[in-house]
Structure formats: C-alpha cells, structure tokens
Amino acid sequence: MRMPTHHVVRIAALCITLAAHAASVDGGSTILRDGTTQRIDARELKEIGSDAWPGWLAVDTRTGDRAPESDARSVLALDDGQRITGIFESSGQRLNWRSRDLGLTEIDLERVQWIGPPALATEVPPTKDRVVLLNGDRVDGFVNAIEPDRGVQVETQDSAPQAASRWIDLARTVSIQLAPRPRAASGWRLWLRDGSVVDVDGWQRKGDQVQLNKLHLPGAAPVTTIPWSSVLGVACPRSGMQPLWSQVWRTTGATPVERLTAPMIRMQPQRALDLHDLDLHGPGSFVMQVPPGTNSMHLTLASPPLLQGQLACTVRILDGDQEVCSQRLDASSKPRAIDIPVHGPSITFQLTDSAKGAFGAAVRLQQGWLLTTPAQVPTAPPPSAPGVPAAAGAPGPG
C-alpha cells in the first residue's frame, strides 16, 4: 500500500523536440574543476574508476561505436533523478522493470516519479498522480498499485463525496506519473547509451567492461557489470552541475509578449550529462532564474542548422543588469564557447530585431550548464548511502 505523500517541484514549462543521437567518436572530453572543457584521448580512460579519478567534475566518454539500440522505448524514473530504460516484466503477482544492461529493478511506488516515454523528463510534473491513456484522456487521482493482471489502480475523487477506485489496463496507458517527495542524487552518476541514468557507490573499468558497485536502485544486486561501450558519461558526487534546460525560464520584451515561444529543448535521450541543447527564437528576451550558489555558466552559442542561412541578429547575455557577452549571428557565424562567472539572480539572453524577421533572430545554446557551489571533487569512493530527502529543488545531475 502506497502512502499519499505528495510534494511537487516546480520547473519551467518548455517545448520539447526529439533529436537523433550522433555517432560517437574515439576520444572524449572532460569538465575540469573550473568548469572549462578539455578534449582527451581514449587511452586516458583505460584505467579509470571511482578509486582512480583524475579530479574532473565529469567526463563525456564518446568512445567506440554506438551500442545496439534497446527495443524498449519507455523509462522508469525515480524520485532522485535516476532513469532506467526498459519494459515491464511480471513475476507472479509482482511487476518489475527489465533493463538490457542493468537487469531487474523492483517497482517501488514510493520511489517512482513516472513511467513512460523519455520526453517526460522535461515536462512539468502534475500536482496529483496522473495516468495518460492511449486516446489522450487523463485520469488524475492517487495511484495505489500496479499489478500484472489488473493494471493500474487509481483512486479518484471526481464529484463524489468519497474517493472511487478504478483499474486501468496497462495496455491502455501511455504514461503513469506520480508525485513523490524528491530526493537528492547520491553517489557517482552514470549516463548510458540506452538513455538510462543511474547512481552507484563506486565503479571501476575492467578492460571492455565496467563494474558498478551497489546501484542505488530498489532490489539491485551488490555488483553489476556492463559493457564500457554502454557508458556515455560520468559525473562525480556533488559535482554542482545544473543543465540550463532544467532551470526556470520566462520570456519578455516582445510585442505582444505572447508571440515568443518558450525555449525549445532539443532532447536527445542518449546525451551524456543530460546537457540537451536549447533553441531560442526571438526577437525578444529570455530570462533564466539562477539558483542560489551559482558560480559560473558554460555553453556554446551556435546557429540552429535549419536557420543558418537566414540569421541576422545580435545575441546579448546579461548577468543581472550587466552585459557580459555580445555575439553577432549571421550565415557565416561559427560556434563560440562561453565560460563566464555569474553574480546576479538571473541571466538574460536578448535577441535583437532582424531585417529578416522572426527567422533571422534565433540561437542555439549547446550543452549549456551552471556550476553551483560547493563543487566537491572526491578523493575516495563515497560511502554507501541511497538518496536522502532534498531540502528544496529538483535533484541535479550529480
């Protein structure tokens, strides 16, 4: 029986676009303690692990050929930000979640945030539990159970004085969203090629394999071994990295302001460190709320490929009221890396009017993120400690 403890974290409502994952290449890149990025050779990752960590904040491996795609297109997301790509698997009267690389995970409704397509990772969570059906209907209430034969049990209030209970066949559902109390991420965080994101106490690369010590998943085995080619990236515990797309955004400065679309996430389920790109379409201003303790911002300004030949605008970046960067974008513009300290409560991206109209005022923020304090680089494996309740805010990437 699941207890009704609802606590919802507010995030920005953003448009979502699914994008294909580019083929990986030999080598990779690391994020250093100051937030700057450095290319590395694949040989530097041969003897790596939680007990042999060079002091980076994170690493994007980009090694080897892409692993075969999983047939699964659904994700089990937990209250600490972990996500496991897989499918339902029944064991008697109990439902589990089967992942190609990670094996079985117990479905504990006290820990589940949602079960459904990968795009749910960027949606605003509902204030109540919600089941979305194939025909588009939504059933709000309280998800009390999920069983192999009967499906999803939802208690609904509707207009009746007392709650009514109904069962919904799993074959009729698109997604199941719950509202658990969020937990802080714990341990080392790994991003896998099938879209999974998991936390572990420690890990060691052993040739073409990587040994994961104590996955922070319900019912996980003490040790799990997966192919190294399945690993997209790794972040150390308490890295302080916060993706730009996960922050709270608002638009301003357009006439009328409603004409501006929200920042559009170029979502790639197989993106290391969850650093999805953002497309801003102006002219106008896009204001990002900066979380407390933010030290710096890191991103690359680039042209959206479909508008490359149309662009003719200037992008201004303001830290609070102070301009810290100005970049002219046109058909000949090259990507520009931005690494700047942050002092104000907000960052504003202003896109000026263009002689070519709305198609001439746009910018892509590639792999953008904030570095918050304290950024702690471990010198030893973290203790065994599953997630603990977070004081406030959504769990970060590590």
Beta strands, then each sheet from edge to edge (+ up, - down):
strand 1: 15-18
strand 2: 28-31
strand 3: 37-40
strand 4: 58-60
strand 5: 74-78
strand 6: 83-91
strand 7: 94-99
strand 8: 103-106
strand 9: 112-116
strand 10: 129-133
strand 11: 138-147
strand 12: 151-156
strand 13: 164-168
strand 14: 173-177
strand 15: 188-192
strand 16: 197-206
strand 17: 209-215
strand 18: 223-227
strand 19: 231-235
strand 20: 241-243
strand 21: 249-252
strand 22: 264-267
strand 23: 277-281
strand 24: 284-289
strand 25: 294-302
strand 26: 312-319
strand 27: 322-330
strand 28: 336-341
strand 29: 346-351
strand 30: 362-372
sheet 1: 1+ 22+ 23- 30+ 20-
sheet 2: 1+ 22+ 23- 30+ 25- 28+
sheet 3: 3+ 2- 4+ 19- 15+ 16- 17+ 18-
sheet 4: 8+ 7- 6+ 5- 9+ 14- 10+ 11- 12+ 13-
sheet 5: 21+ 24- 29+ 26- 27+
end
